[in-house]
Amino acid sequence: MGTVHARSLDPLPMHGPDLGMHPDDADLVEVEPETKQEVLENKDVVVQRVHVDGLGRTKEDLLGYEIADVFTAKNLIDVMKKSHEAREKLLRLGIFRKVEVVIDTSEGEDALPNGLDVTFEVTELRRLTGSYNTMVGNNEGSMVLGIKLPNVFGRAEKMTFQFSYGTKETSYGLSFFKPQPGHFDRNVSVNLYKVTGQFPWSSLRETDRGISTEFNFPIWKTNHTLKWEGVWRELGCLARTASFAVREESGHSLKSSLSHAMVIDTRNSAILPRRGTLFKINQELAGYTGGDASFLKEDFEIQLNRRLFWDSVLSASLWGGMILPIGDKQISIADRFYLGGPTSVRGFSMYSIGPQSEGDYLGGEAYWAGGLHLYTPLPFRPGRGGFGDLFRTHFFLNAGNLCNLDYGEGPKAHLKKLAECIRWSYGAGIVLRLGNIARLELNYCIPMGVQSGDRICDGVQFGAGIRFL
Amino acid sequence: MSLAAEAFVSQMAAAEPWPDNAALYQPLKDDQILLSDCASSLAVQAYLRMCNLPVQVCCRANAEHMSPSGKVPFIHVGNQVVSELGPIVQFTKAKVRGHVSGWGFSSSDLQLCPEGSAVSPQGHSLSEGLDDVQRAEMKAYMELVNNMLLTAELYIQWCDDATAAQITRPRYSSPYSWPLNHILAYQKQWEVRRKMRAIGWAGKSLEQVYEDVGQCCQALSQRLGTQQYFFNKQPTELDALVFGHLFTILTTQLTSDELGEKIKSYSNLLSFCRRIEQNYFQEQERTFGPLPGRQSLL
């Protein structure tokens, strides 16, 4: 029998829903044609040995879990499939640059006639790698320099240092990530960071220095994150003309909070999904582990996608959140919710909906926002099959409201308050998909339901970001 | 804002009368405020009372960070925020006391200033009656107080290890929770010590600083002599400044009483403080509230 190679595939492993390989996205293996017409699929085989060649600092017990499945293969096609899956798992660890699979007949004294040896030839990543990226966040761009130490202690731990210089923010951070051997989805990470941000819609400048510990684990189909975060926040006025309400918020405060997030994501892609749903719920409790800030914050996000006729997709999304102060301390402007802009309710200026004072937007304690979108391919489908597939036309209807609640009243009064003075907008535009990371939009928006104090951006609006309503 | 825009805005502000809801912001009175901040705040309060301009004192834990220049106290008048005594004096000179509607003023004796804004007798600047020589002298003495007394207060608070550890750092960091309180207190201490090094006070010992304070008090006492106030019979901003510092030093308990003793050795300064307290802080107590009394800081 000739040797069979699994083809090396190049895409870098990334976290997120795009991790799995989909049947319509890649070919599995090539098989050299046999001169004899043997039906390979029905031949029973036994995998006798699995080697991993090329290990340097990686500890062997780590890999045992990833390659264990290969031993259970019963026939040749199964072996090829399972070794391909094992190869994907090894790549996902983020410690190898290249993994190649060689399947050969067993040789040696104890070789069975139908025995197979599978060898994974791996090339480890260097101890220290540097990177230079540009990043697109929500309507801002930045240059990111990174230093990465993959596989620091041999069990897929990763240490990263990042420095990011952007149009609005400058930040640096140090993070340490450790997955549980055998269960890569369960991992712990510790982060140290300093982030500065400027928010011209509130005339506010914020500097956060913090440390956070995060623990991720999957339960059945959901992904959970438990996090403790301690942040030293420094707020200041961005200009001498800041309103007094924002000036009153200046100063230092300490927030120590525990948060829990649950994500169920069945979409096929994070950007412009064609099908699937997303349900994300996040809660944060601050004040019980020290610090000055004391509140309970709830936040949820739902997105439903469905394919319609002719390659178009209907997408509906709903966001909402509420923050409750605990004790008599007022909620800081840095913890409140903001609404509006090209990434949430389109047609309004960035975060320029809701309570404001002298032109500075103060945010609110409760909000909801909903969007209904229809994505279709570009008219007449130019560049079909290539570049043109990255673009979509999109028709949208967005609505939302942001306000402060009076906590003495009951929930019915809260719902009533959120239902009055709804801002909404509709329009159409073009969306460009940037890899799997971000999307750019150019829309023509018509805002409606504008309340006094809101700032609108009717007509053409440009947006760039990761998370869109 | 450009200088031209700032001048325009102050001109606009000058046209508005002094509102009833003017507020003065300072750190928390009982737990947080330090000697130097209390002295500055009292000086501004005394000055505003001398001008007969009502102001409400608000205590905030983040007053220092709210202030546009980073120093307390600051006043919030209408839309304007002004900090420190010097700029506040400039600001009040342009202001009009009382309600002004068109040209029908209720008060009978009003004067017109060259700019065209009407000024009522109580609202005009305190140093208007001085000639140029006296005004220059007043500025010189104010500089003396700021460079000597205020710096000495800062030195004693932050550079003397005993005072810093027992009084200053615990008070400064009292509104914050652990570990932010230590971080902010040490950060402020480092900043003040760096400033002391820059002006050459780092090499001085505590005794030298007390000596300097004594000399400053002697100069003030000599200028005051047997007069009621430093210039003529009317108080000026210099009187407010000196009162603010001396009264606070006399009524504040530190690790040692030496500073207070230096002042007490000049009887005319003592009677000066008492006079201002009686004239401006007691008879108006009904409308303006009580004076910050003895503070025991230990």
Interface residues (C-beta under 8 A of the other chain):
Chain A: W232 G236 C237 R240 T241 F244 R247 E248 S250 G251 H252 S253 L254 G290 G291 D292
Chain B: M1 R60 A61 N62 E64 H65 M66 P68 H76 V81 Y176 S177 W178 P179 L180 I183 L184
